[in-house]
Amino acid sequence: MQDLEKALGDIVSIRRQVARTTEFRGYGPVTLAVTGVLAFAAAAVQARCIPESAAHLSEYLATWISTALVSVALIGTQMFARSQRVHSGMADEMIRMAAEQFLPSIGAGALLTIVMIACAPGSLWILPGLWQIIFSLGVLSSCRFLPRPMVFAGLWYLFCGLFSVALGDARAFSPWVMGISYGVGQLLVAAILLITRMDASDAS
């Protein structure tokens, strides 16, 4: 019985090790591109409907938080379905690995938003930049099981976040601070995945 349990434990360890050394292919370029388009759409809605965003922070937050939730739902649903198809028997391990890398940044961003709204409403102008910086950390931490050029997407989000913080005031609420950052960023991620997979197909 102990030998059986040990063998099962070894199998689980081997599967986890294989998952950690395999490129994750659960992210679909089309879905990621759609989330980039959603970011541009949200920026356009903000520019038209909330021109004075600093004076209407609840509407500003609702716009971008709802956009983020829709994007996460789209990516998560597609990631699960695609992983089952692409990684087959390794799908659960691959999805778990992807979640372990990215969920901490999402959780940190959510908690930071709640704390700042409750305790530091006068400093909310810094929130867009902090969102982008935290997101960049999630992208960079995921680079070890994604195509190497993905580091450029992480650096893009980091640059945008630092630029937003450097504005130093309510200009950070401009719709295009978020729209350009996430719109271009997600399209960049989609392009990297598409190009690297095309190159891999040509090489094979």
N, C-alpha and C positions, 0 to 999 in steps of 0.2 A: 504493500500500500504506500509506504514511504517512497519507494522507487517510482511509483506512478505519479505521486504528487510532485516529486522532484523533476520528473520528465516533463510534466505539464508546465511547471514553473520555468523550465529551461526553454520550452517552446514559446511561452509568453515573452520571455526576455529576448529571444532571438527575433521575434516579430517586431518588438519595439525597436531593436537595434537596426533592423532592416528599414523600418519606417523612418528612422532618424537619418539614414544615409541615402534615402530615395527622394528625388525631386517631387514636390507636391504638385499635382496637376489638377487639383480640384477647383481652382479658380478659373472661370471662363472669361476670356477677353471681351466677349460681347456684353455680358452682364456688367463687368467693370466699366466698360465704356458707357453703358446706360447710366450708371451712377454718376459718371462725370457730367453727362448731359443734364441729369437731375440737379447737380450743383449749379450749373449755369442757369437752369430754369428757376431755381430758388433765388439766385441772385437777381434775376430779372423781376421776379415777383416782389422781392424786397425793394428794389429800386422804384418800382411803380407804386406799390401799396404802402410802404413804410419809408418814405423819403427822409424823415427825421428819426432814424432808428434809435439814437441816444435817448430820445424822449419817449420811446415806445419799446422799452426793453423786453416786455413780456411777449409782444408780437414778434420781435426779432428772435428771441430764444425759441419761441414756438415754431417759427419758420425753419430754423436750422436743426433743431432737435428732431422735428418730424421728418425732415429730409434725411437725417442720419439714420433714424429708425427704419424708414422705408428702404434705404440703401443696405443696411445690415440684413434686413429680412430678405431682400433679393439675393444678396451674395450668399447668405447662409443656406437658403433653399436650393439655389443652384449648385453650391459647393457640395451639399449632401448628395444630390442626385448625380452630379458628375463624378464624384469620388466613388460612388457605388459602381459606376460604369467603367471608369478608368483604372481604379486601383483594386477593384473586385474584392478578393479575400482580405486585402490589407486596408480596406476603406476605413474601418473603425479606427485603426491605429493612426492612419494618416490624418483623419479628421481631428482626432484627439490631439495630435501633435500640433496641427495648425491652430487649434483653439488655445493650447497652452502658450503659444507664442504671442497671439494677438489679443486674447481676452483681457489680460492684465491692463493693457493700455486703454481698452474700452472702459473697463471698470474704473480705472483711475480718472479718466476724463469725466465719467458720469458723476463720481463722488466729488471731484473738484468743482464741477458745475453746481451741485447741490450746496456745497459748503460756501462757495462764493456768493450765491444768491441769498443764502440765509445770513451770512456773517460779514460779507464785504461787498454790498451792492454798489458802493461808490467806486469800486475798482473793477467792475465788470468789463471795462474796455479792454483789459488784458486777456480776457477769456478766449477770444478768437485765436490769438497767438499761442496761448497755452494748449488749446485743442490741437492746433497744427503740430506743435512740438511733440506732444504726447503721441499723436498719430504717427509722426516720423519715427519715434522709438519703436512702435509696433511694427512698422514696415521694416526697419533695419534689423530688428530681432528675428524677423521671419526670413531674412535674406539667405540664411544658411541652408534652407531647403527650397529656395526659389532660384530662378536664373540669376546669375551673378550681376547682370546689369540692373537688377532691381534696386541695388544700392543707390542708383541715381534718383529713383523715385523717393526713397527715404530722405536723401539730401535735399531734394526739391521741397518736401514738406518742412524740413528743418529750416531751410532758408526763408520760406514764406512765414513760418511762425516767428522767427527772429525779426523779420522785417515788420510784422504786425506789432510786436512788442516795442520795436524801436520807434513806431509812430508816437507812442507815449500818451495818447489821448483818445477821444471819441472818434477820431478818424478811422480807428481800427474797426468801427461798426460799418464802414462802407461795404455795400453789398459785394463789391468785386474783390475785397480782401479775402473773403471766404470763397466766392465764386471762382475766381481765377486759381486760387490755391488748390481746391478740391476738384474743380473741373479739369484743369490741365493735369493735375496729379493723377487722377483716376484714368484719364485718357493715356497718360504716359505709361502707367502700369499695364493697361490693356495692350498698348503697342509693344511693350517689352515682351509680354507673354506670347503675343501673336507672332512676332518676328523670331523669337528664340525657338518656338515650336515649329515654325516653317523651316528654319535652318536645320533643326534636328531631323525633320522629315526628309529634307534634301540629302542630308548626310547618310541617312539609312537607305 
